[in-house]
Amino acid sequence: MSTHDSIDFSQLPGVIICKDKEGRFLWANNEAVKIAGFDDFSQMAGKTDYDESVSWHEGAVGYRKLETEAMGTGRSAAGVEVASKEGVPTRFLTYKTPVRNSDGEITGVILVATEVSDELLQQLNNALK
């Protein structure tokens, strides 16, 4: 792969979102846009988790906690978060990583989340025993 290759991250499975330091959506893949309750990213751009038009707005305070931790420490933060998916509370394994500019200053956060079923959580718990 060269630096000139174009990669279409919008089609990757799971949820991928990039936010600025204030939590405004700068970019999201198609899965994130759909789960958020929008048809395309232009409807989501500039909003935050707190915006009532975002399907998961009721959990905004909790989501922001992991983002603030990642940006405050400069390291990735991970956790299990629950968000509304088509009106159904759904569990996601979430990783939030700070984004830095060319000067090394943290300018936001990128998050990657994968839906986690009860069955998968049970398998993970069994593997840890």
The first five atom37 places (N, CA, C, CB, O) and aatype in JSON, in Angstrom:
{
  "aatype": [12, 15, 16, 8, 3, 15, 9, 3, 13, 15, 5, 10, 14, 7, 19, 9, 9, 4, 11, 3, 11, 6, 7, 1, 13, 10, 17, 0, 2, 2, 6, 0, 19, 11, 9, 0, 7, 13, 3, 3, 13, 15, 5, 12, 0, 7, 11, 16, 3, 18, 3, 6, 15, 19, 15, 17, 8, 6, 7, 0, 19, 7, 18, 1, 11, 10, 6, 16, 6, 0, 12, 7, 16, 7, 1, 15, 0, 0, 7, 19, 6, 19, 0, 15, 11, 6, 7, 19, 14, 16, 1, 13, 10, 16, 18, 11, 16, 14, 19, 1, 2, 15, 3, 7, 6, 9, 16, 7, 19, 9, 10, 19, 0, 16, 6, 19, 15, 3, 6, 10, 10, 5, 5, 10, 2, 2, 0, 10, 11],
  "atom_mask": [
    [1, 1, 1, 1, 1],
    [1, 1, 1, 1, 1],
    [1, 1, 1, 1, 1],
    [1, 1, 1, 1, 1],
    [1, 1, 1, 1, 1],
    [1, 1, 1, 1, 1],
    [1, 1, 1, 1, 1],
    [1, 1, 1, 1, 1],
    [1, 1, 1, 1, 1],
    [1, 1, 1, 1, 1],
    [1, 1, 1, 1, 1],
    [1, 1, 1, 1, 1],
    [1, 1, 1, 1, 1],
    [1, 1, 1, 0, 1],
    [1, 1, 1, 1, 1],
    [1, 1, 1, 1, 1],
    [1, 1, 1, 1, 1],
    [1, 1, 1, 1, 1],
    [1, 1, 1, 1, 1],
    [1, 1, 1, 1, 1],
    [1, 1, 1, 1, 1],
    [1, 1, 1, 1, 1],
    [1, 1, 1, 0, 1],
    [1, 1, 1, 1, 1],
    [1, 1, 1, 1, 1],
    [1, 1, 1, 1, 1],
    [1, 1, 1, 1, 1],
    [1, 1, 1, 1, 1],
    [1, 1, 1, 1, 1],
    [1, 1, 1, 1, 1],
    [1, 1, 1, 1, 1],
    [1, 1, 1, 1, 1],
    [1, 1, 1, 1, 1],
    [1, 1, 1, 1, 1],
    [1, 1, 1, 1, 1],
    [1, 1, 1, 1, 1],
    [1, 1, 1, 0, 1],
    [1, 1, 1, 1, 1],
    [1, 1, 1, 1, 1],
    [1, 1, 1, 1, 1],
    [1, 1, 1, 1, 1],
    [1, 1, 1, 1, 1],
    [1, 1, 1, 1, 1],
    [1, 1, 1, 1, 1],
    [1, 1, 1, 1, 1],
    [1, 1, 1, 0, 1],
    [1, 1, 1, 1, 1],
    [1, 1, 1, 1, 1],
    [1, 1, 1, 1, 1],
    [1, 1, 1, 1, 1],
    [1, 1, 1, 1, 1],
    [1, 1, 1, 1, 1],
    [1, 1, 1, 1, 1],
    [1, 1, 1, 1, 1],
    [1, 1, 1, 1, 1],
    [1, 1, 1, 1, 1],
    [1, 1, 1, 1, 1],
    [1, 1, 1, 1, 1],
    [1, 1, 1, 0, 1],
    [1, 1, 1, 1, 1],
    [1, 1, 1, 1, 1],
    [1, 1, 1, 0, 1],
    [1, 1, 1, 1, 1],
    [1, 1, 1, 1, 1],
    [1, 1, 1, 1, 1],
    [1, 1, 1, 1, 1],
    [1, 1, 1, 1, 1],
    [1, 1, 1, 1, 1],
    [1, 1, 1, 1, 1],
    [1, 1, 1, 1, 1],
    [1, 1, 1, 1, 1],
    [1, 1, 1, 0, 1],
    [1, 1, 1, 1, 1],
    [1, 1, 1, 0, 1],
    [1, 1, 1, 1, 1],
    [1, 1, 1, 1, 1],
    [1, 1, 1, 1, 1],
    [1, 1, 1, 1, 1],
    [1, 1, 1, 0, 1],
    [1, 1, 1, 1, 1],
    [1, 1, 1, 1, 1],
    [1, 1, 1, 1, 1],
    [1, 1, 1, 1, 1],
    [1, 1, 1, 1, 1],
    [1, 1, 1, 1, 1],
    [1, 1, 1, 1, 1],
    [1, 1, 1, 0, 1],
    [1, 1, 1, 1, 1],
    [1, 1, 1, 1, 1],
    [1, 1, 1, 1, 1],
    [1, 1, 1, 1, 1],
    [1, 1, 1, 1, 1],
    [1, 1, 1, 1, 1],
    [1, 1, 1, 1, 1],
    [1, 1, 1, 1, 1],
    [1, 1, 1, 1, 1],
    [1, 1, 1, 1, 1],
    [1, 1, 1, 1, 1],
    [1, 1, 1, 1, 1],
    [1, 1, 1, 1, 1],
    [1, 1, 1, 1, 1],
    [1, 1, 1, 1, 1],
    [1, 1, 1, 1, 1],
    [1, 1, 1, 0, 1],
    [1, 1, 1, 1, 1],
    [1, 1, 1, 1, 1],
    [1, 1, 1, 1, 1],
    [1, 1, 1, 0, 1],
    [1, 1, 1, 1, 1],
    [1, 1, 1, 1, 1],
    [1, 1, 1, 1, 1],
    [1, 1, 1, 1, 1],
    [1, 1, 1, 1, 1],
    [1, 1, 1, 1, 1],
    [1, 1, 1, 1, 1],
    [1, 1, 1, 1, 1],
    [1, 1, 1, 1, 1],
    [1, 1, 1, 1, 1],
    [1, 1, 1, 1, 1],
    [1, 1, 1, 1, 1],
    [1, 1, 1, 1, 1],
    [1, 1, 1, 1, 1],
    [1, 1, 1, 1, 1],
    [1, 1, 1, 1, 1],
    [1, 1, 1, 1, 1],
    [1, 1, 1, 1, 1],
    [1, 1, 1, 1, 1],
    [1, 1, 1, 1, 1],
    [1, 1, 1, 1, 1]
  ],
  "atom_positions": [
    [[0.85, -1.17, 0.0], [0.0, 0.0, 0.0], [0.9, 1.24, 0.0], [-0.97, 0.0, 1.22], [1.87, 1.31, 0.76]],
    [[0.57, 2.18, -0.84], [1.36, 3.41, -0.89], [0.61, 4.55, -0.25], [1.72, 3.76, -2.34], [-0.58, 4.43, 0.06]],
    [[1.28, 5.66, -0.03], [0.64, 6.83, 0.58], [-0.37, 7.47, -0.36], [1.69, 7.86, 0.98], [-1.14, 8.34, 0.06]],
    [[-0.4, 7.04, -1.62], [-1.33, 7.61, -2.59], [-2.6, 6.78, -2.73], [-0.67, 7.75, -3.94], [-3.53, 7.2, -3.41]],
    [[-2.64, 5.6, -2.09], [-3.83, 4.76, -2.17], [-4.99, 5.42, -1.45], [-3.55, 3.38, -1.57], [-4.8, 6.1, -0.44]],
    [[-6.16, 5.22, -1.97], [-7.37, 5.75, -1.35], [-8.08, 4.61, -0.62], [-8.32, 6.41, -2.41], [-8.29, 3.54, -1.19]],
    [[-8.43, 4.85, 0.61], [-9.1, 3.84, 1.42], [-10.48, 4.37, 1.78], [-8.28, 3.5, 2.71], [-10.61, 5.5, 2.25]],
    [[-11.51, 3.57, 1.55], [-12.88, 3.97, 1.85], [-13.28, 3.41, 3.22], [-13.87, 3.48, 0.75], [-13.82, 2.31, 3.32]],
    [[-12.99, 4.18, 4.27], [-13.32, 3.76, 5.63], [-14.82, 3.77, 5.9], [-12.62, 4.66, 6.63], [-15.28, 3.13, 6.85]],
    [[-15.59, 4.48, 5.07], [-17.03, 4.61, 5.32], [-17.75, 3.27, 5.26], [-17.64, 5.56, 4.32], [-18.82, 3.13, 5.85]],
    [[-17.18, 2.3, 4.56], [-17.84, 1.0, 4.39], [-17.42, -0.05, 5.43], [-17.55, 0.47, 3.01], [-17.96, -1.15, 5.45]],
    [[-16.46, 0.29, 6.29], [-16.02, -0.68, 7.3], [-17.16, -1.01, 8.27], [-14.81, -0.13, 8.09], [-17.97, -0.14, 8.59]],
    [[-17.22, -2.26, 8.73], [-18.26, -2.64, 9.7], [-18.0, -2.02, 11.07], [-18.35, -4.16, 9.82], [-16.89, -1.56, 11.35]],
    [[-19.01, -2.02, 11.9], [-18.89, -1.42, 13.21], [-19.07, 0.07, 13.12], [0.0, 0.0, 0.0], [-19.42, 0.6, 12.06]],
    [[-18.83, 0.74, 14.2], [-19.01, 2.19, 14.29], [-17.65, 2.86, 14.33], [-19.86, 2.58, 15.54], [-16.81, 2.51, 15.16]],
    [[-17.43, 3.82, 13.44], [-16.21, 4.61, 13.44], [-16.62, 6.07, 13.35], [-15.24, 4.2, 12.26], [-17.32, 6.47, 12.42]],
    [[-16.18, 6.86, 14.32], [-16.55, 8.28, 14.38], [-15.33, 9.1, 14.77], [-17.73, 8.51, 15.38], [-14.54, 8.69, 15.62]],
    [[-15.18, 10.25, 14.15], [-14.15, 11.2, 14.53], [-14.84, 12.46, 15.03], [-13.19, 11.51, 13.33], [-15.76, 12.98, 14.39]],
    [[-14.39, 12.96, 16.19], [-14.98, 14.14, 16.81], [-13.89, 15.16, 17.14], [-15.76, 13.76, 18.09], [-12.72, 14.8, 17.3]],
    [[-14.28, 16.43, 17.23], [-13.33, 17.44, 17.7], [-13.32, 17.44, 19.22], [-13.69, 18.85, 17.14], [-14.05, 16.66, 19.84]],
    [[-12.52, 18.29, 19.83], [-12.39, 18.32, 21.29], [-13.7, 18.6, 22.0], [-11.37, 19.36, 21.7], [-13.9, 18.16, 23.14]],
    [[-14.6, 19.33, 21.35], [-15.89, 19.66, 21.95], [-16.93, 18.56, 21.72], [-16.4, 20.97, 21.39], [-18.07, 18.69, 22.16]],
    [[-16.55, 17.5, 21.03], [-17.45, 16.37, 20.81], [-18.3, 16.49, 19.56], [0.0, 0.0, 0.0], [-19.23, 15.7, 19.38]],
    [[-18.02, 17.46, 18.7], [-18.78, 17.6, 17.45], [-18.33, 16.56, 16.45], [-18.62, 19.03, 16.86], [-17.14, 16.31, 16.29]],
    [[-19.31, 15.95, 15.76], [-19.0, 14.93, 14.76], [-18.32, 15.57, 13.55], [-20.27, 14.19, 14.34], [-18.87, 16.46, 12.92]],
    [[-17.11, 15.09, 13.24], [-16.36, 15.55, 12.08], [-16.47, 14.56, 10.92], [-14.89, 15.77, 12.44], [-16.4, 14.95, 9.75]],
    [[-16.64, 13.29, 11.25], [-16.74, 12.24, 10.25], [-17.33, 11.01, 10.91], [-15.36, 11.92, 9.6], [-17.12, 10.79, 12.11]],
    [[-18.06, 10.21, 10.16], [-18.58, 8.93, 10.65], [-18.76, 7.99, 9.48], [-19.92, 9.12, 11.42], [-19.1, 8.41, 8.37]],
    [[-18.53, 6.7, 9.72], [-18.77, 5.73, 8.66], [-20.28, 5.48, 8.52], [-18.02, 4.4, 8.94], [-21.07, 5.93, 9.34]],
    [[-20.64, 4.75, 7.48], [-22.06, 4.54, 7.17], [-22.82, 3.86, 8.3], [-22.19, 3.72, 5.92], [-23.97, 4.21, 8.57]],
    [[-22.2, 2.9, 8.97], [-22.86, 2.19, 10.08], [-23.17, 3.16, 11.22], [-21.97, 1.03, 10.59], [-24.27, 3.11, 11.78]],
    [[-22.24, 4.02, 11.56], [-22.47, 5.0, 12.63], [-23.6, 5.95, 12.26], [-21.19, 5.79, 12.92], [-24.47, 6.26, 13.08]],
    [[-23.59, 6.42, 11.02], [-24.64, 7.34, 10.55], [-26.01, 6.68, 10.66], [-24.37, 7.79, 9.08], [-26.97, 7.29, 11.13]],
    [[-26.1, 5.43, 10.24], [-27.37, 4.69, 10.28], [-27.85, 4.5, 11.73], [-27.21, 3.31, 9.6], [-29.01, 4.76, 12.04]],
    [[-26.95, 4.06, 12.6], [-27.33, 3.83, 14.0], [-27.72, 5.14, 14.67], [-26.18, 3.15, 14.78], [-28.61, 5.16, 15.52]],
    [[-27.07, 6.24, 14.29], [-27.39, 7.55, 14.86], [-28.78, 8.02, 14.43], [-26.33, 8.58, 14.46], [-29.35, 8.93, 15.04]],
    [[-29.31, 7.4, 13.38], [-30.66, 7.73, 12.93], [-30.7, 8.69, 11.74], [0.0, 0.0, 0.0], [-31.71, 9.35, 11.52]],
    [[-29.62, 8.76, 10.98], [-29.55, 9.66, 9.84], [-29.41, 8.87, 8.54], [-28.39, 10.65, 10.0], [-29.03, 7.7, 8.54]],
    [[-29.7, 9.54, 7.43], [-29.56, 8.92, 6.11], [-28.15, 9.1, 5.55], [-30.57, 9.51, 5.15], [-27.65, 8.22, 4.86]],
    [[-27.52, 10.23, 5.85], [-26.15, 10.45, 5.41], [-25.45, 11.39, 6.4], [-26.11, 11.04, 3.97], [-26.09, 12.05, 7.22]],
    [[-24.13, 11.43, 6.3], [-23.36, 12.16, 7.3], [-23.65, 13.64, 7.32], [-21.89, 11.95, 7.06], [-23.51, 14.28, 8.36]],
    [[-24.06, 14.22, 6.21], [-24.33, 15.66, 6.18], [-25.39, 16.05, 7.21], [-24.78, 16.09, 4.79], [-25.39, 17.19, 7.69]],
    [[-26.29, 15.13, 7.56], [-27.32, 15.39, 8.58], [-26.74, 15.32, 10.0], [-28.48, 14.39, 8.44], [-27.33, 15.87, 10.93]],
    [[-25.63, 14.66, 10.16], [-25.02, 14.42, 11.46], [-23.87, 15.39, 11.75], [-24.51, 12.99, 11.54], [-23.57, 15.68, 12.91]],
    [[-23.24, 15.89, 10.7], [-22.05, 16.74, 10.82], [-22.29, 17.93, 11.75], [-21.62, 17.25, 9.45], [-23.3, 18.62, 11.65]],
    [[-21.34, 18.13, 12.67], [-21.39, 19.28, 13.58], [-22.24, 19.07, 14.82], [0.0, 0.0, 0.0], [-22.15, 19.85, 15.77]],
    [[-23.05, 18.03, 14.84], [-23.86, 17.74, 16.03], [-22.98, 17.04, 17.07], [-25.1, 16.84, 15.66], [-21.84, 16.67, 16.79]],
    [[-23.51, 16.88, 18.27], [-22.83, 16.14, 19.33], [-23.74, 15.03, 19.82], [-22.41, 17.09, 20.5], [-24.9, 14.94, 19.42]],
    [[-23.21, 14.18, 20.69], [-24.02, 13.12, 21.29], [-25.22, 13.68, 22.06], [-23.16, 12.26, 22.22], [-26.22, 12.98, 22.23]],
    [[-25.12, 14.91, 22.51], [-26.18, 15.53, 23.31], [-27.37, 15.98, 22.46], [-25.63, 16.71, 24.06], [-28.45, 16.21, 23.0]],
    [[-27.2, 16.1, 21.15], [-28.26, 16.57, 20.28], [-29.4, 15.55, 20.26], [-27.73, 16.82, 18.84], [-29.16, 14.36, 20.04]],
    [[-30.62, 16.0, 20.5], [-31.76, 15.08, 20.6], [-32.07, 14.34, 19.31], [-32.97, 15.84, 21.04], [-32.77, 13.33, 19.33]],
    [[-31.56, 14.82, 18.19], [-31.8, 14.11, 16.92], [-30.89, 12.89, 16.77], [-31.58, 15.06, 15.74], [-31.11, 12.07, 15.88]],
    [[-29.88, 12.75, 17.63], [-28.97, 11.6, 17.62], [-29.6, 10.5, 18.47], [-27.53, 11.99, 18.16], [-29.94, 10.73, 19.63]],
    [[-29.75, 9.31, 17.9], [-30.51, 8.24, 18.58], [-29.98, 7.89, 19.96], [-30.5, 7.01, 17.72], [-30.75, 7.46, 20.82]],
    [[-28.7, 8.07, 20.2], [-28.12, 7.67, 21.49], [-27.91, 8.86, 22.44], [-26.79, 6.97, 21.26], [-27.1, 8.76, 23.36]],
    [[-28.6, 9.96, 22.24], [-28.37, 11.18, 23.03], [-28.56, 10.99, 24.52], [-29.29, 12.27, 22.55], [-27.94, 11.71, 25.31]],
    [[-29.39, 10.04, 24.94], [-29.64, 9.86, 26.37], [-28.4, 9.36, 27.12], [-30.78, 8.87, 26.58], [-28.32, 9.52, 28.34]],
    [[-27.44, 8.77, 26.43], [-26.23, 8.28, 27.09], [-25.03, 9.2, 26.91], [0.0, 0.0, 0.0], [-23.9, 8.81, 27.19]],
    [[-25.28, 10.42, 26.44], [-24.18, 11.33, 26.07], [-23.18, 11.57, 27.19], [-24.75, 12.64, 25.63], [-21.98, 11.61, 26.93]],
    [[-23.64, 11.73, 28.41], [-22.73, 12.02, 29.52], [-21.72, 10.88, 29.68], [-23.51, 12.24, 30.84], [-20.53, 11.13, 29.86]],
    [[-22.18, 9.65, 29.62], [-21.29, 8.5, 29.76], [-20.31, 8.37, 28.61], [0.0, 0.0, 0.0], [-19.14, 8.05, 28.82]],
    [[-20.78, 8.63, 27.38], [-19.89, 8.53, 26.21], [-18.79, 9.56, 26.3], [-20.69, 8.71, 24.91], [-17.63, 9.29, 25.96]],
    [[-19.15, 10.75, 26.74], [-18.18, 11.84, 26.82], [-17.09, 11.54, 27.86], [-18.89, 13.17, 27.16], [-15.96, 12.01, 27.73]],
    [[-17.44, 10.77, 28.89], [-16.47, 10.45, 29.95], [-15.24, 9.73, 29.38], [-17.13, 9.58, 31.03], [-14.11, 10.09, 29.69]],
    [[-15.46, 8.71, 28.55], [-14.33, 7.98, 27.96], [-13.53, 8.86, 27.01], [-14.83, 6.73, 27.22], [-12.31, 8.77, 26.95]],
    [[-14.23, 9.72, 26.26], [-13.54, 10.62, 25.34], [-12.65, 11.6, 26.1], [-14.56, 11.39, 24.48], [-11.51, 11.84, 25.72]],
    [[-13.18, 12.16, 27.17], [-12.43, 13.1, 27.99], [-11.21, 12.41, 28.61], [-13.32, 13.69, 29.1], [-10.13, 12.99, 28.68]],
    [[-11.4, 11.16, 29.04], [-10.28, 10.4, 29.59], [-9.19, 10.21, 28.54], [-10.76, 9.03, 30.11], [-8.01, 10.42, 28.83]],
    [[-9.57, 9.81, 27.33], [-8.59, 9.59, 26.27], [-7.85, 10.88, 25.93], [-9.27, 9.02, 25.01], [-6.62, 10.88, 25.79]],
    [[-8.58, 11.97, 25.8], [-7.93, 13.24, 25.45], [-7.09, 13.77, 26.61], [-8.98, 14.28, 25.04], [-6.06, 14.4, 26.39]],
    [[-7.53, 13.53, 27.86], [-6.81, 14.01, 29.03], [-5.51, 13.27, 29.29], [0.0, 0.0, 0.0], [-4.52, 13.86, 29.71]],
    [[-5.51, 11.96, 29.03], [-4.3, 11.15, 29.28], [-3.42, 11.03, 28.04], [-4.7, 9.76, 29.76], [-2.24, 10.7, 28.14]],
    [[-4.0, 11.29, 26.87], [-3.26, 11.12, 25.63], [-3.13, 9.67, 25.21], [0.0, 0.0, 0.0], [-2.37, 9.34, 24.3]],
    [[-3.9, 8.78, 25.88], [-3.88, 7.35, 25.56], [-5.29, 6.87, 25.27], [-3.25, 6.54, 26.73], [-6.27, 7.5, 25.67]],
    [[-5.39, 5.75, 24.58], [-6.7, 5.16, 24.28], [-7.42, 4.77, 25.57], [-6.54, 3.94, 23.37], [-6.8, 4.39, 26.56]],
    [[-8.72, 4.87, 25.52], [-9.57, 4.42, 26.62], [-10.59, 3.45, 26.03], [-10.29, 5.64, 27.35], [-11.05, 3.63, 24.9]],
    [[-10.94, 2.43, 26.79], [-11.87, 1.42, 26.31], [-12.95, 1.16, 27.34], [-11.15, 0.12, 25.96], [-12.73, 1.34, 28.54]],
    [[-14.1, 0.74, 26.87], [-15.18, 0.41, 27.77], [-16.34, -0.21, 27.03], [0.0, 0.0, 0.0], [-16.35, -0.27, 25.8]],
    [[-17.32, -0.66, 27.78], [-18.56, -1.17, 27.21], [-19.6, -0.08, 27.41], [-19.0, -2.54, 27.87], [-19.82, 0.38, 28.54]],
    [[-20.23, 0.33, 26.32], [-21.24, 1.39, 26.36], [-22.53, 0.87, 25.74], [-20.74, 2.66, 25.62], [-22.51, 0.01, 24.87]],
    [[-23.64, 1.4, 26.21], [-24.94, 1.03, 25.67], [-25.48, 2.21, 24.89], [-25.93, 0.6, 26.8], [-25.52, 3.33, 25.38]],
    [[-25.9, 1.93, 23.65], [-26.48, 2.97, 22.8], [-27.74, 2.41, 22.16], [-25.47, 3.44, 21.71], [-27.89, 1.2, 22.0]],
    [[-28.64, 3.3, 21.8], [-29.86, 2.9, 21.13], [-29.55, 2.55, 19.68], [-30.93, 4.01, 21.21], [-28.98, 3.36, 18.94]],
    [[-29.94, 1.36, 19.27], [-29.8, 0.93, 17.87], [-31.19, 0.52, 17.41], [-28.76, -0.25, 17.71], [-31.72, -0.51, 17.83]],
    [[-31.77, 1.33, 16.52], [-33.13, 1.1, 16.04], [-34.1, 1.0, 17.21], [-33.19, -0.18, 15.19], [-35.03, 0.19, 17.2]],
    [[-33.88, 1.84, 18.22], [-34.77, 1.9, 19.38], [-34.51, 0.84, 20.43], [0.0, 0.0, 0.0], [-35.2, 0.8, 21.45]],
    [[-33.53, 0.0, 20.22], [-33.23, -1.08, 21.16], [-31.89, -0.8, 21.83], [-33.21, -2.47, 20.43], [-30.9, -0.57, 21.13]],
    [[-31.83, -0.81, 23.17], [-30.55, -0.63, 23.84], [-29.59, -1.74, 23.42], [-30.73, -0.61, 25.39], [-29.91, -2.93, 23.53]],
    [[-28.4, -1.35, 22.95], [-27.44, -2.3, 22.41], [-26.07, -2.03, 23.02], [-27.37, -2.22, 20.86], [-25.65, -0.88, 23.14]],
    [[-25.39, -3.1, 23.41], [-24.09, -2.99, 24.05], [-22.99, -2.96, 22.99], [-23.86, -4.17, 25.03], [-23.01, -3.74, 22.04]],
    [[-22.02, -2.03, 23.18], [-20.89, -1.89, 22.27], [-19.58, -1.9, 23.05], [-21.01, -0.6, 21.43], [-19.48, -1.27, 24.11]],
    [[-18.59, -2.61, 22.53], [-17.23, -2.51, 23.04], [-16.61, -1.34, 22.3], [-16.41, -3.87, 22.83], [-16.52, -1.36, 21.07]],
    [[-16.18, -0.32, 23.03], [-15.76, 0.94, 22.44], [-14.32, 1.28, 22.8], [-16.68, 2.06, 22.88], [-13.9, 1.15, 23.95]],
    [[-13.58, 1.73, 21.79], [-12.22, 2.24, 21.97], [-12.21, 3.68, 21.51], [-11.18, 1.39, 21.18], [-12.69, 4.0, 20.43]],
    [[-11.66, 4.56, 22.34], [-11.58, 5.98, 22.0], [-10.11, 6.41, 22.11], [-12.49, 6.86, 22.94], [-9.47, 6.24, 23.15]],
    [[-9.61, 6.96, 21.01], [-8.19, 7.3, 20.91], [-8.04, 8.76, 20.55], [-7.49, 6.41, 19.86], [-8.73, 9.25, 19.65]],
    [[-7.15, 9.49, 21.23], [-6.96, 10.9, 20.89], [-6.4, 11.07, 19.49], [-6.04, 11.56, 21.91], [-5.61, 10.26, 19.01]],
    [[-6.81, 12.15, 18.84], [-6.3, 12.54, 17.53], [-5.4, 13.74, 17.75], [-7.47, 12.87, 16.5], [-5.75, 14.66, 18.5]],
    [[-4.23, 13.74, 17.1], [-3.27, 14.83, 17.28], [-3.0, 15.53, 15.94], [-1.94, 14.29, 17.87], [-3.06, 14.91, 14.88]],
    [[-2.71, 16.82, 16.03], [-2.31, 17.55, 14.83], [-0.82, 17.36, 14.6], [-2.67, 19.06, 14.95], [-0.16, 16.63, 15.35]],
    [[-0.27, 18.01, 13.59], [1.15, 17.82, 13.25], [2.09, 18.35, 14.33], [1.46, 18.52, 11.94], [3.27, 17.99, 14.35]],
    [[1.59, 19.19, 15.24], [2.39, 19.69, 16.36], [2.28, 18.8, 17.59], [1.97, 21.1, 16.71], [2.89, 19.1, 18.62]],
    [[1.5, 17.72, 17.49], [1.34, 16.81, 18.61], [0.23, 17.2, 19.58], [0.0, 0.0, 0.0], [0.02, 16.52, 20.58]],
    [[-0.47, 18.28, 19.3], [-1.56, 18.72, 20.18], [-2.8, 17.87, 19.92], [-1.88, 20.23, 19.96], [-3.12, 17.55, 18.77]],
    [[-3.5, 17.51, 20.98], [-4.73, 16.73, 20.84], [-5.83, 17.64, 20.33], [-5.13, 16.06, 22.19], [-6.13, 18.68, 20.92]],
    [[-6.43, 17.22, 19.22], [-7.47, 18.03, 18.58], [-8.84, 17.37, 18.62], [-7.09, 18.32, 17.15], [-9.84, 17.99, 18.24]],
    [[-8.9, 16.13, 19.08], [-10.17, 15.43, 19.12], [-9.97, 13.98, 19.47], [0.0, 0.0, 0.0], [-8.98, 13.6, 20.09]],
    [[-10.94, 13.18, 19.05], [-10.91, 11.76, 19.39], [-11.54, 10.97, 18.24], [-11.66, 11.49, 20.73], [-12.46, 11.44, 17.57]],
    [[-11.02, 9.78, 18.04], [-11.64, 8.85, 17.1], [-12.12, 7.66, 17.92], [-10.65, 8.41, 15.95], [-11.43, 7.18, 18.81]],
    [[-13.32, 7.19, 17.6], [-13.84, 6.04, 18.32], [-14.17, 4.93, 17.35], [-15.07, 6.41, 19.15], [-14.63, 5.16, 16.23]],
    [[-13.93, 3.72, 17.82], [-14.26, 2.51, 17.08], [-15.06, 1.65, 18.04], [-12.97, 1.77, 16.53], [-14.62, 1.38, 19.16]],
    [[-16.23, 1.21, 17.59], [-17.09, 0.41, 18.47], [-17.66, -0.78, 17.7], [-18.24, 1.28, 19.04], [-17.98, -0.68, 16.52]],
    [[-17.76, -1.89, 18.4], [-18.31, -3.12, 17.84], [-19.43, -3.6, 18.74], [-17.21, -4.21, 17.67], [-19.28, -3.63, 19.97]],
    [[-20.53, -3.98, 18.14], [-21.65, -4.51, 18.91], [-21.22, -5.79, 19.61], [-22.87, -4.78, 18.0], [-20.56, -6.65, 19.03]],
    [[-21.62, -5.91, 20.87], [-21.24, -7.06, 21.68], [-22.52, -7.73, 22.17], [-20.33, -6.65, 22.88], [-23.3, -7.14, 22.92]],
    [[-22.73, -8.98, 21.76], [-23.92, -9.73, 22.17], [-23.71, -10.34, 23.55], [-24.24, -10.83, 21.16], [-22.58, -10.44, 24.02]],
    [[-24.8, -10.74, 24.19], [-24.71, -11.43, 25.48], [-23.89, -12.71, 25.33], [-26.12, -11.74, 26.03], [-23.12, -13.07, 26.22]],
    [[-24.08, -13.4, 24.21], [-23.35, -14.64, 23.96], [-21.84, -14.39, 23.89], [-23.84, -15.3, 22.66], [-21.06, -15.14, 24.47]],
    [[-21.44, -13.34, 23.19], [-20.02, -13.03, 23.08], [-19.45, -12.63, 24.44], [-19.8, -11.9, 22.07], [-18.35, -13.04, 24.79]],
    [[-20.2, -11.84, 25.21], [-19.73, -11.47, 26.55], [-19.54, -12.71, 27.42], [-20.71, -10.5, 27.22], [-18.58, -12.79, 28.18]],
    [[-20.45, -13.67, 27.31], [-20.33, -14.91, 28.08], [-19.09, -15.68, 27.65], [-21.59, -15.79, 27.91], [-18.37, -16.22, 28.5]],
    [[-18.82, -15.73, 26.37], [-17.63, -16.42, 25.85], [-16.37, -15.73, 26.37], [-17.64, -16.44, 24.29], [-15.42, -16.4, 26.78]],
    [[-16.36, -14.41, 26.37], [-15.2, -13.67, 26.87], [-15.0, -13.93, 28.36], [-15.37, -12.16, 26.62], [-13.88, -14.14, 28.82]],
    [[-16.09, -13.91, 29.1], [-16.0, -14.18, 30.55], [-15.49, -15.58, 30.81], [-17.37, -13.99, 31.23], [-14.66, -15.78, 31.69]],
    [[-15.96, -16.56, 30.05], [-15.49, -17.95, 30.21], [-14.02, -18.08, 29.87], [-16.32, -18.89, 29.33], [-13.3, -18.83, 30.52]],
    [[-13.58, -17.35, 28.85], [-12.17, -17.42, 28.45], [-11.26, -16.84, 29.5], [-11.96, -16.7, 27.13], [-10.09, -17.23, 29.6]],
    [[-11.77, -15.9, 30.29], [-10.96, -15.26, 31.33], [-10.89, -16.08, 32.61], [-11.51, -13.9, 31.63], [-10.08, -15.78, 33.49]],
    [[-11.73, -17.1, 32.73], [-11.75, -17.91, 33.96], [-10.6, -18.86, 34.02], [-13.04, -18.68, 34.07], [-10.48, -19.62, 34.99]]
  ]
}
